[in-house]
């Protein structure tokens, strides 16, 4: 049976000389793996350019509940993406975020609120012209809402430490090693007020930004099971100039 749905590319893996396995997060079915032809010919409707990290797609797909690999019948861009492809920083942010999402989203069921957030975020990354180096920070902190682990800024007071395990600020040092010092906790509290609109107002050195994203990833690691290393993180951080 054919279905129309939107989808976002999370992962693209060669299967053999003829096919690739492309994992999408779809609006109707959640995370789904599709078998896609590997040909780069003009007759191939599954253009390689359409299957880049975080590509936003309009799809007509086959969907059978008892099949591990589904098939795409028709595909076209959900909206035109050019800046994410040609801007080096946007491109590597898309690579990092697609890998991150591939690791944390496992559900094969619809979550329309999460999908809408991802779709809007990709469009924002495409059109943003300022504060781009902060985009992934705002994205990851807002994403935590959909996993029920959003840190609480209401518990902050001057001189407190952020407890990564419990997601709250504490006036006393936690009885474990998973917490941020006073300075890093102050920076983290500021981050919790950042969004796509105000991200150009936030300024960090390269060292601060590297530390911040590692702290956010550690927070996810403590709250989500089987969280692996994000290999594209080093590539992204190498582009930051502060």
C-alpha positions as CSV (number, residue, x, y, z in Angstrom):
1,X,0.0,0.0,0.0
2,X,1.3,3.5,-0.9
3,X,1.4,6.3,1.6
4,X,2.3,10.0,1.3
5,X,4.6,11.3,4.1
6,X,7.3,13.7,4.8
7,X,10.8,12.5,5.8
8,X,14.1,13.7,7.1
9,X,17.4,11.9,6.1
10,X,19.3,10.7,9.2
11,X,21.7,8.1,7.7
12,X,22.9,6.9,4.4
13,X,24.7,3.6,4.1
14,X,25.9,1.6,1.0
15,X,24.4,-1.9,0.9
16,X,26.0,-3.2,-2.3
17,X,26.9,-1.9,-5.7
18,X,23.2,-1.4,-6.6
19,X,21.5,-0.3,-3.5
20,X,21.9,1.9,-0.4
21,X,20.0,1.8,2.9
22,X,18.7,5.3,3.8
23,X,17.3,5.8,7.3
24,X,14.6,8.5,7.5
25,X,12.6,10.0,10.3
26,X,9.1,10.2,8.8
27,X,6.1,12.1,9.8
28,X,3.7,9.2,9.6
29,X,5.8,6.2,10.7
30,X,8.7,7.4,12.8
31,X,12.2,6.0,12.0
32,X,12.2,3.8,8.9
33,X,14.9,2.3,6.8
34,X,14.5,2.4,3.0
35,X,16.2,0.5,0.2
36,X,17.2,3.0,-2.4
37,X,18.9,2.4,-5.8
38,X,22.6,3.5,-5.9
39,X,22.6,4.7,-9.5
40,X,23.6,8.3,-10.2
41,X,22.0,8.3,-13.6
42,X,19.6,11.1,-14.6
43,X,16.8,8.5,-14.8
44,X,17.2,7.7,-11.1
45,X,14.5,9.5,-9.2
46,X,16.3,8.9,-6.0
47,X,18.9,11.6,-6.6
48,X,22.0,11.3,-4.5
49,X,21.7,15.0,-3.7
50,X,18.3,14.4,-2.1
51,X,19.7,11.9,0.3
52,X,22.2,14.2,2.1
53,X,22.1,14.6,5.9
54,X,19.0,16.4,7.1
55,X,17.4,16.6,3.6
56,X,13.7,17.4,4.0
57,X,11.7,15.3,1.6
58,X,8.1,14.8,0.4
59,X,7.7,11.1,-0.2
60,X,5.4,8.4,-1.6
61,X,6.4,5.2,0.0
62,X,5.4,1.5,0.4
63,X,4.9,0.6,4.0
64,X,4.4,-3.0,5.1
65,X,4.5,-3.6,8.9
66,X,6.2,-7.0,8.5
67,X,9.1,-5.7,6.4
68,X,12.4,-4.3,7.8
69,X,13.3,-2.4,4.6
70,X,10.6,-0.3,3.0
71,X,10.7,1.2,-0.5
72,X,10.4,4.8,-1.8
73,X,8.3,5.1,-5.0
74,X,8.5,8.9,-5.4
75,X,10.5,11.6,-3.8
76,X,11.0,15.4,-4.1
77,X,12.4,18.2,-1.9
78,X,10.1,19.3,0.9
79,X,11.7,22.8,0.4
80,X,14.8,23.9,-1.4
81,X,18.1,23.4,0.5
82,X,21.1,25.2,-0.9
83,X,22.9,26.9,1.9
84,X,23.2,23.7,4.0
85,X,24.9,22.1,1.0
86,X,27.3,25.0,0.1
87,X,28.0,26.6,3.5
88,X,30.8,24.6,5.1
89,X,29.7,25.3,8.7
90,X,26.0,24.6,8.0
91,X,26.9,21.4,6.1
92,X,28.9,20.0,9.0
93,X,26.3,21.0,11.5
94,X,23.8,19.1,9.5
95,X,26.1,16.1,9.4
96,X,26.5,16.2,13.2
97,X,22.8,16.7,14.0
98,X,21.8,13.9,11.6
99,X,24.2,11.5,13.3
100,X,23.0,12.6,16.7
101,X,19.3,12.1,15.7
102,X,20.2,8.7,14.1
103,X,21.6,7.6,17.5
104,X,18.8,8.9,19.8
105,X,15.6,8.4,17.7
106,X,14.7,4.7,17.7
107,X,10.9,4.7,17.7
108,X,9.1,3.3,14.7
109,X,5.9,5.3,15.4
110,X,4.7,8.8,14.6
111,X,5.6,11.7,16.9
112,X,4.2,14.7,15.0
113,X,5.4,17.3,17.6
114,X,9.0,16.0,17.3
115,X,8.8,15.8,13.5
116,X,7.4,19.3,13.2
117,X,10.2,20.6,15.4
118,X,12.9,18.9,13.3
119,X,11.3,20.1,10.0
120,X,11.1,23.8,11.2
121,X,14.7,23.6,12.6
122,X,16.1,22.4,9.2
123,X,14.4,25.3,7.5
124,X,15.8,27.7,10.1
125,X,19.3,26.3,9.6
126,X,18.9,26.8,5.8
127,X,17.8,30.5,6.1
128,X,19.8,31.6,9.1
129,X,22.5,34.2,8.4
130,X,23.8,35.0,11.9
131,X,24.6,33.0,15.0
132,X,25.1,29.8,13.0
133,X,27.8,28.5,15.2
134,X,25.3,28.4,18.1
135,X,22.6,26.6,16.1
136,X,23.4,23.1,17.3
137,X,23.5,24.2,20.9
138,X,20.0,25.7,20.7
139,X,18.8,22.7,18.7
140,X,20.0,20.1,21.2
141,X,18.7,21.8,24.3
142,X,15.3,22.3,22.8
143,X,15.3,18.7,21.5
144,X,15.6,17.5,25.1
145,X,12.0,18.5,25.7
146,X,10.8,15.7,23.4
147,X,12.7,13.1,25.4
148,X,11.3,14.4,28.7
149,X,14.8,15.4,30.0
150,X,14.8,19.2,29.6
151,X,17.1,20.8,32.3
152,X,15.3,23.1,34.7
153,X,16.6,26.7,34.8
154,X,14.2,27.6,37.6
155,X,16.5,25.9,40.1
156,X,19.4,28.2,39.3
157,X,20.9,30.6,41.9
158,X,24.2,32.4,41.9
159,X,27.1,30.1,42.8
160,X,25.2,26.9,42.2
161,X,26.4,23.8,40.3
162,X,24.5,22.1,37.5
163,X,23.8,18.4,38.4
164,X,24.0,16.6,35.1
165,X,22.5,13.4,36.5
166,X,19.4,15.1,37.9
167,X,19.0,18.0,35.5
168,X,18.8,20.7,38.2
169,X,21.1,23.3,39.7
170,X,22.2,22.6,43.2
171,X,23.6,25.0,45.9
172,X,25.6,22.1,47.3
173,X,28.1,20.0,45.3
174,X,26.5,16.7,44.3
175,X,27.8,13.5,45.7
176,X,29.0,12.3,42.3
177,X,31.3,13.5,39.5
178,X,28.6,14.4,36.9
179,X,28.2,18.1,37.6
180,X,29.4,21.4,36.2
181,X,31.5,23.9,38.2
182,X,30.1,27.3,39.1
183,X,31.4,29.1,36.0
184,X,30.2,26.4,33.6
185,X,26.9,26.2,35.4
186,X,26.4,30.0,34.9
187,X,27.1,29.5,31.1
188,X,24.7,26.6,31.0
189,X,21.9,28.6,32.7
190,X,22.3,31.3,30.0
191,X,22.1,28.6,27.3
192,X,18.7,27.4,28.5
193,X,17.4,30.8,27.5
194,X,18.8,30.6,24.0
195,X,16.6,30.0,20.9
196,X,17.0,30.4,17.1
197,X,15.8,34.0,17.3
198,X,18.3,35.2,19.9
199,X,21.3,32.9,19.2
200,X,23.2,35.6,17.4
201,X,23.4,37.5,20.7
202,X,25.4,34.7,22.3
203,X,29.2,34.9,22.0
204,X,31.6,32.1,23.0
205,X,35.2,31.3,22.4
206,X,36.1,28.2,20.5
207,X,37.2,26.5,23.7
208,X,33.9,27.5,25.5
209,X,31.8,26.1,22.6
210,X,33.7,22.9,22.5
211,X,33.2,22.5,26.3
212,X,29.5,23.3,26.0
213,X,28.6,20.8,23.4
214,X,30.5,18.1,25.2
215,X,28.6,18.9,28.4
216,X,25.3,18.7,26.5
217,X,26.2,15.4,25.0
218,X,27.2,14.1,28.4
219,X,23.8,15.2,29.7
220,X,22.1,13.1,27.0
221,X,24.5,10.2,27.7
222,X,23.5,10.1,31.3
223,X,19.7,10.2,30.5
224,X,19.5,8.0,27.4
225,X,20.6,4.4,27.3
226,X,23.2,3.0,24.9
227,X,24.4,6.4,23.8
228,X,27.4,6.0,21.5
229,X,30.2,8.3,20.5
230,X,29.2,10.9,17.9
231,X,32.0,10.6,15.3
232,X,31.2,13.8,13.4
233,X,31.6,16.0,16.5
234,X,35.4,16.4,16.0
235,X,34.8,17.5,12.4
236,X,32.3,20.1,13.3
237,X,34.4,21.5,16.1
238,X,37.4,21.9,13.9
239,X,35.5,24.5,11.9
240,X,34.7,26.8,14.8
241,X,36.8,30.0,14.9
242,X,35.1,31.3,18.0
